[in-house]
């Protein structure tokens, strides 16, 4: 088990995949951002409590970033500059309070079991390529209205978002909606009945009392 990544790692200019899973790494060195061919960075199951370098936005070829099961408190704003990023995996980042602006190339965002008490930025509506969004077991109170603009979104997972008050209008591209064990006491909006592509709807264990009449 290693405690730190040497600065000299930045010399591996041909490196395409870096797997640092299950170590005791507290910070990623800035030199990791010199890996101009890097496509996959998996630093899951590390403390990372000293943060992610601001320079990470220079990894223009990065497609997959996994920081799951870490103690990161925030992501640098430069994450939005990761122009090739397709998958951002943040499962069980239990100190993460908010998401920054994100790159429009993103197709998968998994922030399940993250507090996210400061909410989801309105700018999420600009992620036109996003297909999968998982915010399960978070402390979000609402979803931004611009979620309806996620024109490629196929799966929205909100399982056990126990203080989520309501569901907004949703994109018509949606195939899977999981709002199980959620208490949206304002119910489900009539617009849900316009989701003509919806194949799976899970509201088991929720506190929803009334479904829209148009469901019939």
N, C-alpha and C positions, 0 to 999 in steps of 0.2 A: 504494500500500500504506500503510495507516494504522497508527500505533503506539499510539494510544489512542482510547478512546471518550469524548467530552466528557460531563461531568456533566449538561450541559443536555439530554441526550437524554431525561431523565426528564420533560420538558415535553410530549413527544409522546404525549399521553394517549389518542389514538385509534389508536395503532399496534398492528397485529395480528400483523405478521410482521417480524422483524429478522434479516437475513442478513449476517453478518460474516465469512464464509468467506475463507480465504487472505489473511490480513493478518498483522501483527506485534504483535498486541495481547497484552500481558502480564497485564492484569487487566481484569475487567469492573467498571465503577463501580457503587457502591451505588445510584445514582439509576436504574439500569436496572430496579430492582425497583419503581419508581413507575409502570411501564407496566401499568396495571391491566387493559388489554384485550389484552395480548400473548398470542398463542396459539402462535407458532412462534419459537424462538430457536435460530439455527444459528451457533455460534461455532467450528466445526471449522477445523482447519488454522491455528491460532493457538498461540503458546507458552502463554499463560494460566498461566505459572509462578508468578505472584503470587496465584493462587487465584480462587475464586468467592465473591462476597459472601454472608455469612450471611443477608442479607435476602431471598435468592432464594425462600425459602419463602412469601413474600407474593404471589407471582405466581399467584393462584388460578385464572386462566383459561388458564395455560400447558398446552398439550397435547403439544408436541414440543420436546425439548431435545437438541441435538447438540453434544458437546464432543470429537468424534473428532480424532485426530492432534494432541493437545495434550500439555502437560507437567503437567497437574493432578496433584497428589500425593494429594489427598483431596477428597471432596465434603462440603459442609456437612451437618450432621445435619438442617437445616431442609428439605432436599430431600424428606423424608418428608411435609412439609406441602403439597406441590404436588398439591392434591386433584383436579385435572383432567388431570394428566399421563398420557398414554397411551404415548408412545415416549421411551425414554432411550437415546441412542446414544453409546457410549464407545469405539468401535473405536480400537485403536492408541494408547490413553492409557498409554504405556509406563512411567510413573512411579506409576501408580495401584496401591496395595497392597491396598486393601480397599473394600468397598461399605458405605455407611451403611444405615440403615433406609430403605425405599422406600415410596412411596405405593401404596395398594391399588388405585388406578385403573389401574395400569400394565398394558399389554397386550404391549408389546415391550421387551425388555431385551437390548441387544447390547453385551457387554463383551469382545468377542473381541480377542485380542492385547493384553491387559492382564495384568500380573504376578499381581495378586490373591493374593500370597503369604500374606496373613493370612486367606485363606479367604472363604467365603460365609456370611453371617449366617444363623442358624437361622430368623430372622424372615421369610426369603424364603417360607416356607410359607404366610404370610398373604396372599400376592399372588393372590387368588382369580380375578382377571381376566386373569392373565398367560397369553399364548398362545404367545409365541416367546421362547426363552432361548438365547443364543449365548455360550458361554464358551470358544470355541476358542482354542488356543495360549496358554492361561493356565498358571499354576503352581499351580493348586489340587491338593491332595492327596486331597480327598474332597468329596463333596456332602452337605449336611445331610440327615438322614433325613426332614425335613419337606418335602423336594422332592416326596414322594409326595402331599402335600396340595394341590399346584397343580392344582386340579380342572378348569381350562380349558386347561392346557398342551397344545399340539398339536405343537410342534417343539422338540427339545432337541439343540443342536449342541455337541459336545465334541471336535471334530476336533483332533488333535495336542495334547491335554492330556497331556504326556509324563511327568508324575509322578502322575497320577491312579491311585490304588491299587485302587479298586473302584467299582462302580456300586451305588447303593442301590436300594430299592424305588422304582418310578416310577409316576406317575399313569396311570390307565387311559384317560385322554383322549388319550394320546400317539399321534400319527400318524406323525411322523418322528423317528427316533433316529439320530444320526450320532456314533459313537464310534470313527471311523477313526483309525488311527495313535495309539491309546491303549494303554497297557500294564497294564490292570487285571489284575494277576497272581492275583487271587482269583476271576477269572472273572465270569460274569454270573449273577445270582441267578435262582432258579427262577421268581420272580415275573414275570419278563419274559414268560413264557408266558400271563400273564393279561391282557396288553395287546391286547385283542381288536380295538381300532381301529387298531393299528399297520400302516402300509402300506409304510414304508421303513425298513429297518434296514441301517446301514452299519458294519461292523466290519472293513473292509479294512485291511491293514497293521498290525493290532493284535497283541498278544502273548497274546491269549486262547487257551488250549490246549484248554479243554473248554467245550462248550455244554451247557446243561441237557438232560437226556434228554427232558424234556417238549416240547422244540422240535419233535420229530418228531410 
